[in-house]
Amino acid sequence: MKHTIQQYSVKFKLVTLEPDNYHIVLKASIEGRPLNVIIDTGASHSCFDLNFIRDLLPELSMEDNDGLNVGVGTSDFESKLSTIQNLRLGRFLLKQYDIVLLDMSNINEAYKMMHKPLIHGIIGSDFLMKYQAVIDYGEKTLTLQR
């Protein structure tokens, strides 16, 4: 039995933080609500802003994350686990997706000081590996496979 591989390409923007220092930012949505996410190959897990998700989905059930929290600069931060519905990146739709939720206000404060767009989440290597992501800097596309 042959499996058909579907490929989806999503356009992204390179946000310049300072000369030769960039973040890959792409548009996404949860339940149809638009958001900005950073593609971060060095992040082990995809995560979303806890406060944004609480406002967007007040009925969403969350549980404490008892696993190891490791981030650049600190390992002492609260995180929650949950499952969101209808995460969309371009035409790529995940009807259910398990996420880590944490306070991303430090990222957004830095972005605000640089006059950059608000960030709602980070797509990490868990997602990128699972969907065999290819980042094409020349075309500014993220290609995902299912």
C-alpha positions in Angstrom: 0.0 0.0 0.0 1.5 3.3 -1.1 1.2 6.4 1.1 0.8 9.7 -0.6 3.0 12.4 1.0 1.3 15.8 1.0 3.5 18.8 1.1 2.5 22.3 2.3 4.6 25.4 1.8 4.1 28.4 4.1 5.6 31.8 3.4 7.6 33.4 6.3 9.2 36.7 7.1 12.7 37.2 8.3 12.5 39.7 11.2 15.8 41.5 11.6 16.6 41.9 15.3 20.0 43.5 14.7 22.5 43.2 11.8 23.0 39.4 10.9 20.5 38.4 13.7 17.1 37.1 12.5 14.0 35.4 13.6 11.8 33.4 11.2 8.2 34.6 11.8 5.2 33.2 10.1 1.5 33.8 10.3 -0.6 31.1 11.9 -4.1 30.8 13.5 -5.8 28.9 16.3 -9.5 28.5 15.9 -9.3 31.1 13.1 -7.7 33.7 15.3 -4.5 35.1 13.6 -1.2 34.9 15.4 2.5 35.2 14.8 4.9 32.3 15.6 8.6 32.1 15.6 10.2 29.0 13.9 13.0 28.0 16.4 15.0 24.9 15.5 16.8 25.1 18.8 13.6 24.9 20.9 12.9 21.3 21.9 9.1 21.9 22.2 6.6 24.1 20.5 5.0 26.5 23.0 2.5 29.2 23.1 1.9 32.2 25.3 0.0 31.2 28.3 -1.8 34.5 28.7 -2.8 34.7 25.0 -4.2 31.2 25.1 -6.1 31.9 28.3 -7.7 34.9 26.7 -8.4 33.2 23.4 -9.7 29.9 24.9 -10.9 30.6 28.4 -12.6 27.1 28.7 -9.4 25.3 27.6 -8.3 22.7 30.2 -4.6 22.9 31.2 -2.5 20.8 33.5 0.7 21.6 35.3 3.8 20.5 33.4 5.9 18.5 35.9 8.6 17.8 33.3 11.9 19.6 33.1 11.7 23.2 32.0 14.8 24.3 30.2 15.1 27.7 28.5 17.9 30.0 27.6 19.0 31.9 30.8 16.7 30.1 33.2 15.1 26.8 34.2 12.8 28.3 36.8 9.5 29.1 35.0 6.0 27.8 35.2 4.6 25.9 32.2 1.3 24.1 31.5 0.3 21.4 29.1 -2.8 21.4 26.9 -4.3 20.4 23.6 -5.5 23.0 21.1 -7.8 22.5 18.2 -7.4 23.8 14.7 -3.8 25.1 14.6 -3.3 26.3 11.0 -0.1 27.4 9.3 -1.0 28.3 5.8 -3.0 25.4 4.3 -1.5 23.0 6.8 -4.1 22.2 9.5 -3.8 20.2 12.7 -7.1 19.4 14.2 -5.5 18.6 17.5 -2.1 19.6 18.7 -0.5 19.1 22.2 1.3 22.2 23.3 3.3 23.6 26.2 2.1 27.0 27.5 4.4 29.5 29.2 4.6 33.2 29.9 6.2 34.8 26.8 6.0 38.4 28.1 9.8 38.7 28.2 10.0 37.9 24.5 7.2 40.3 23.7 8.8 43.1 25.8 12.0 42.7 23.8 10.1 42.7 20.5 8.1 45.8 21.6 11.3 47.7 22.4 12.5 46.8 18.8 9.1 47.8 17.3 8.5 44.2 16.1 5.2 42.3 15.9 3.7 40.5 19.0 4.7 36.8 19.2 2.1 34.3 20.3 4.1 31.1 20.0 7.2 29.2 19.1 7.3 26.3 16.7 10.0 24.0 18.0 11.9 21.0 16.8 9.2 18.5 18.0 6.9 19.9 15.3 9.7 20.5 12.7 10.9 16.8 13.0 7.4 15.3 13.0 6.4 17.1 9.8 9.9 16.9 8.2 10.2 20.7 7.9 12.5 22.2 5.3 13.4 25.9 5.7 14.2 27.6 2.5 15.8 31.0 3.3 16.0 32.0 -0.4 12.3 31.5 -1.1 11.3 32.3 2.5 9.2 29.2 2.8 8.7 26.5 5.4 7.7 23.2 3.7 5.9 20.6 5.8 5.1 17.0 5.0 2.2 14.8 6.1 
